[in-house]
Amino acid sequence: SQAHLVLSYLSCSACKLFHPSAAGLYYLAELIEEYTVATSRIIKYMIWFSTAVLVGLYLFERFPGFMVGVGLFTNLVYFGLLQTFPFIMLTSPNFILSCVLVILNHYLAFQYFADEYYPFSEVLAYFTFCLWLIPFAFFVSLSAGENVLPSTVQPGDDVVSNYFTKGKRGKRSGILIIFSFIKEAILPSRQKMY
């Protein structure tokens, strides 16, 4: 009986926590898909900001050179991913290297912050701006390259008529399907009854 109460409390809490997140991720993925050029520019500015933070941490806070160097190299790899944005091949060497470097950066950060004391807010700020923000932006934008012309054209279709008849809103694929499924599972859309 107590276990059921705890489980129901945890499930309600998880629903309250993940509902806004799922809806926000879906909306963010929609925006990224519609404005790929602006998204690319924003990601580029985030990489420059992260680079400036890493250099500042090395110069003024005496962060370890190896940790900062790996972070700067990771940002360089992110610039490589931007060269083909919004088309990101999951099997490309840049993408695979960026995934490996994200794991390595987390390992180095956990190791460093386990030895050195910093307030939680500063550790969270480091993780947010230097480790999470840019990979998260790339993750949410994975579906943006799937519906950009001419990749949505089926064999035998005309490019212009395909764009106007099926369009970007007609057929969703990739990560937007996952976000849409999560949104519908948590908050099903209401159907009008006449």
C-alpha positions as CSV (number, residue, x, y, z in Angstrom):
1,S,0.0,0.0,0.0
2,Q,2.8,2.4,0.9
3,A,4.8,1.4,-2.2
4,H,1.8,2.1,-4.4
5,L,1.5,5.6,-2.9
6,V,5.2,6.3,-3.5
7,L,5.0,5.0,-7.0
8,S,1.9,7.1,-7.9
9,Y,3.6,10.1,-6.3
10,L,6.7,9.6,-8.4
11,S,4.8,9.0,-11.6
12,C,2.7,12.2,-11.0
13,S,5.9,14.1,-10.2
14,A,7.6,12.8,-13.3
15,C,4.6,13.7,-15.5
16,K,4.6,17.3,-14.1
17,L,8.4,17.5,-14.7
18,F,8.5,16.0,-18.2
19,H,5.3,17.5,-19.7
20,P,6.7,21.0,-20.0
21,S,10.0,19.6,-21.1
22,A,8.5,17.4,-23.9
23,A,6.2,20.2,-25.1
24,G,9.2,22.7,-25.1
25,L,11.4,20.2,-26.9
26,Y,8.8,19.7,-29.6
27,Y,8.3,23.4,-30.0
28,L,12.1,24.0,-30.1
29,A,12.5,21.3,-32.7
30,E,9.8,22.9,-34.8
31,L,11.5,26.3,-34.6
32,I,14.9,24.8,-35.5
33,E,13.4,23.0,-38.5
34,E,11.8,26.2,-39.8
35,Y,14.8,28.5,-39.2
36,T,17.9,26.5,-39.9
37,V,20.1,29.4,-41.0
38,A,19.3,31.3,-37.8
39,T,19.8,28.2,-35.8
40,S,23.2,27.6,-37.4
41,R,24.2,31.2,-36.5
42,I,23.0,30.8,-32.9
43,I,25.0,27.5,-32.5
44,K,28.1,29.3,-33.9
45,Y,27.7,32.0,-31.3
46,M,27.2,29.5,-28.5
47,I,30.4,27.7,-29.6
48,W,32.3,31.1,-29.5
49,F,30.8,31.8,-26.1
50,S,31.8,28.4,-24.7
51,T,35.3,29.0,-26.1
52,A,35.6,32.3,-24.4
53,V,34.4,30.8,-21.1
54,L,37.0,28.0,-21.4
55,V,39.8,30.4,-22.1
56,G,38.7,32.6,-19.2
57,L,38.5,29.6,-16.8
58,Y,42.1,28.7,-17.8
59,L,43.5,32.2,-17.5
60,F,41.7,33.4,-14.4
61,E,40.6,30.3,-12.5
62,R,43.6,28.1,-13.3
63,F,41.5,25.2,-14.6
64,P,43.7,22.3,-15.8
65,G,45.2,22.9,-19.2
66,F,44.3,19.4,-20.4
67,M,40.6,19.8,-19.5
68,V,40.4,23.2,-21.2
69,G,42.4,21.9,-24.2
70,V,39.9,19.0,-24.7
71,G,37.0,21.4,-24.4
72,L,38.6,23.7,-27.0
73,F,39.2,20.8,-29.3
74,T,35.6,19.7,-28.9
75,N,34.4,23.2,-29.9
76,L,36.6,22.9,-33.0
77,V,34.9,19.6,-33.8
78,Y,31.5,21.4,-33.3
79,F,32.6,24.0,-35.9
80,G,33.2,21.0,-38.3
81,L,29.6,19.8,-37.7
82,L,28.3,23.3,-38.5
83,Q,29.9,23.1,-42.0
84,T,27.2,20.7,-43.1
85,F,24.4,22.0,-40.9
86,P,21.5,21.1,-40.9
87,F,22.6,17.9,-42.5
88,I,24.3,15.9,-39.8
89,M,25.3,12.3,-40.7
90,L,25.3,10.1,-37.6
91,T,28.0,8.0,-39.1
92,S,30.3,10.9,-40.0
93,P,33.7,11.0,-38.3
94,N,32.9,14.5,-36.9
95,F,29.7,13.4,-35.3
96,I,31.3,10.2,-33.8
97,L,34.3,12.2,-32.5
98,S,32.0,14.8,-31.0
99,C,30.1,12.1,-29.1
100,V,33.4,10.6,-27.8
101,L,34.6,14.1,-26.8
102,V,31.4,14.8,-24.9
103,I,31.9,11.7,-22.8
104,L,35.6,12.6,-22.3
105,N,34.7,16.1,-21.3
106,H,32.2,14.9,-18.7
107,Y,34.7,12.4,-17.3
108,L,37.4,15.2,-16.9
109,A,34.9,17.6,-15.4
110,F,33.6,15.0,-12.8
111,Q,37.2,14.1,-12.0
112,Y,38.2,17.8,-11.5
113,F,35.1,18.8,-9.5
114,A,35.5,15.8,-7.3
115,D,39.0,17.0,-6.2
116,E,38.3,20.8,-6.2
117,Y,35.5,22.5,-4.3
118,Y,33.3,24.9,-6.1
119,P,29.7,26.0,-5.2
120,F,27.1,23.9,-6.9
121,S,25.8,26.9,-8.9
122,E,29.3,27.4,-10.4
123,V,29.6,23.7,-11.2
124,L,26.1,23.7,-12.8
125,A,27.0,26.8,-14.8
126,Y,30.2,25.1,-16.1
127,F,28.3,22.0,-17.1
128,T,25.5,24.0,-18.8
129,F,27.6,26.4,-20.8
130,C,30.7,24.3,-21.6
131,L,29.3,20.8,-21.8
132,W,25.5,20.6,-22.3
133,L,24.3,23.5,-24.3
134,I,25.9,22.9,-27.7
135,P,25.4,19.1,-27.8
136,F,21.8,19.7,-26.8
137,A,21.4,22.2,-29.6
138,F,22.8,19.7,-32.1
139,F,20.6,16.9,-30.7
140,V,17.4,18.9,-31.0
141,S,18.3,20.0,-34.6
142,L,18.9,16.5,-35.9
143,S,15.5,16.5,-37.6
144,A,16.1,19.8,-39.3
145,G,18.0,18.4,-42.2
146,E,15.4,15.7,-43.0
147,N,12.8,18.0,-44.5
148,V,15.0,20.5,-46.3
149,L,14.7,20.5,-50.1
150,P,15.5,18.4,-52.1
151,S,15.8,15.6,-49.6
152,T,12.0,15.2,-49.2
153,V,11.5,14.6,-52.9
154,Q,10.4,11.1,-53.8
155,P,11.7,9.6,-57.1
156,G,9.6,10.9,-59.9
157,D,8.3,14.0,-58.0
158,D,8.8,17.5,-59.1
159,V,10.7,19.6,-56.5
160,V,8.5,22.6,-56.5
161,S,5.1,20.8,-56.5
162,N,6.4,18.5,-53.7
163,Y,7.4,21.4,-51.6
164,F,4.0,23.2,-51.9
165,T,1.8,20.1,-51.7
166,K,3.5,18.0,-49.0
167,G,5.5,20.8,-47.5
168,K,7.4,20.8,-44.3
169,R,4.3,20.4,-42.2
170,G,2.9,17.3,-44.0
171,K,5.3,14.6,-43.1
172,R,7.4,14.5,-40.0
173,S,10.3,12.1,-39.4
174,G,13.2,11.7,-37.1
175,I,13.3,13.3,-33.8
176,L,10.1,15.3,-34.3
177,I,8.1,12.0,-34.4
178,I,9.6,11.1,-31.1
179,F,8.8,14.5,-29.6
180,S,5.3,14.4,-31.1
181,F,4.7,10.9,-29.6
182,I,5.9,12.1,-26.2
183,K,3.6,15.2,-26.4
184,E,0.6,13.1,-27.4
185,A,1.3,10.5,-24.7
186,I,1.5,13.1,-22.0
187,L,-1.1,15.6,-23.2
188,P,-3.4,14.0,-25.9
189,S,-4.9,16.5,-28.3
190,R,-8.6,17.0,-27.9
191,Q,-10.9,16.1,-30.8
192,K,-13.9,18.4,-31.5
193,M,-17.2,16.7,-31.1
194,Y,-20.0,18.1,-33.2
